[in-house]
C-alpha cells in the first residue's frame, strides 16, 4: 500500500514536499516514481528513483523538483520548488520491482494546486 501526503494550495514560486509512505512491501527493493495528472490531460511521469538511487526527471521539472527516498522510513519524497500554475495536478506515487516491470503499486493521489 502506498499513501501520499503533503499536497495543498500554494502560490506560484512556492514549495511543497510530498511524501509517499509504503507498507506491505520490501520498500528498499522497489523503484519509486511520482506521476501527475492535470484535469483533461493524460497521466505524466514526473520523476523516478531506482532501488539503487538512480534518478530520472521529466524535462519540465528538472532543476525544480527533487525525488528522494528514505529506506529506513519506507518513504519516498518529492520536493517541489519554484512551482508554476502548470504544475497543478493530482500527484501519485508508484512502485515497481524492476525497470522492465509494470508500476504495480499506486497511491490514491494528493492534490497540488498552484495559484498565479
C-alpha positions as CSV (number, residue, x, y, z in Angstrom):
1,X,0.0,0.0,0.0
2,X,1.2,3.5,-0.8
3,X,-0.2,6.6,0.9
4,X,0.7,10.1,-0.4
5,X,0.5,13.3,1.7
6,X,1.7,16.8,1.6
7,X,-0.3,18.3,-1.2
8,X,-2.1,21.6,-0.9
9,X,-2.6,25.1,-2.3
10,X,0.5,27.3,-2.9
11,X,1.3,30.5,-4.7
12,X,3.5,30.4,-7.8
13,X,7.1,30.3,-6.8
14,X,6.3,28.5,-3.6
15,X,7.3,25.0,-2.5
16,X,5.8,21.8,-1.2
17,X,7.1,18.4,-0.1
18,X,5.1,15.3,-1.0
19,X,5.6,12.1,0.9
20,X,4.7,8.5,-0.1
21,X,4.6,6.1,2.8
22,X,4.8,2.4,1.8
23,X,3.6,-0.7,3.7
24,X,3.3,-4.3,2.9
25,X,6.3,-4.5,0.6
26,X,10.1,-4.6,0.9
27,X,10.5,-0.9,0.2
28,X,14.2,-1.0,-0.4
29,X,13.8,-3.4,-3.3
30,X,11.4,-1.2,-5.2
31,X,11.9,1.6,-7.6
32,X,9.7,4.5,-6.8
33,X,8.1,7.1,-9.1
34,X,5.9,10.2,-9.0
35,X,3.3,10.8,-11.7
36,X,0.9,13.6,-12.1
37,X,-2.4,14.1,-13.9
38,X,-3.9,17.5,-14.6
39,X,-7.6,17.9,-15.5
40,X,-8.2,16.9,-19.1
41,X,-4.7,15.6,-19.6
42,X,-3.0,12.2,-19.6
43,X,-1.1,11.0,-16.6
44,X,2.6,12.1,-16.9
45,X,5.7,10.6,-15.4
46,X,7.4,13.2,-13.3
47,X,10.4,11.6,-11.6
48,X,11.8,8.2,-10.6
49,X,14.3,6.9,-8.2
50,X,15.7,3.3,-8.5
51,X,16.4,1.0,-5.6
52,X,20.0,1.9,-6.1
53,X,19.3,5.6,-6.1
54,X,19.5,6.4,-9.8
55,X,17.3,9.4,-10.7
56,X,15.2,10.5,-13.7
57,X,13.2,13.7,-14.2
58,X,11.0,14.8,-17.0
59,X,12.3,17.9,-18.7
60,X,9.7,20.4,-17.4
61,X,10.6,19.7,-13.7
62,X,14.4,19.4,-13.9
63,X,16.1,21.8,-11.6
64,X,12.9,22.5,-9.7
65,X,11.8,19.1,-8.3
66,X,13.8,16.6,-6.3
67,X,12.9,12.9,-5.7
68,X,14.4,11.1,-2.8
69,X,13.8,8.1,-0.6
70,X,14.4,7.0,3.0
71,X,14.6,3.2,3.1
72,X,14.7,3.3,6.9
73,X,11.3,5.0,6.9
74,X,9.8,3.2,3.9
75,X,9.0,6.6,2.4
76,X,9.7,8.4,-0.8
77,X,9.6,12.1,-1.2
78,X,9.1,14.7,-4.0
79,X,10.3,18.2,-3.2
80,X,8.6,20.7,-5.4
81,X,10.3,24.2,-5.7
82,X,9.6,27.2,-7.9
83,X,6.1,25.9,-8.5
84,X,4.2,27.1,-11.5
85,X,0.5,27.1,-12.2
86,X,1.1,24.4,-14.9
87,X,2.3,22.1,-12.1
88,X,-1.3,21.9,-10.8
89,X,-2.3,18.3,-10.8
90,X,-3.1,15.3,-8.7
91,X,0.3,13.7,-7.9
92,X,0.6,9.9,-7.5
93,X,3.4,7.8,-6.3
94,X,4.0,4.3,-7.7
95,X,6.4,1.4,-7.1
96,X,7.8,-1.4,-9.2
97,X,10.4,-4.1,-8.6
98,X,12.4,-3.6,-11.7
99,X,13.0,-1.4,-14.7
100,X,11.2,-3.7,-17.1
101,X,8.2,-4.3,-14.9
102,X,4.9,-2.5,-14.6
103,X,4.3,0.1,-11.9
104,X,2.4,-2.4,-9.7
105,X,1.6,-0.3,-6.6
106,X,-0.1,3.0,-6.7
107,X,-1.2,5.5,-4.1
108,X,-4.5,7.4,-4.0
109,X,-3.1,10.7,-5.1
110,X,-2.6,14.1,-3.5
111,X,-3.8,17.4,-5.0
112,X,-1.3,20.1,-5.7
113,X,-2.8,23.5,-6.8
114,X,-0.6,26.4,-7.7
115,X,-2.2,29.8,-8.0
116,X,-0.8,32.6,-10.1
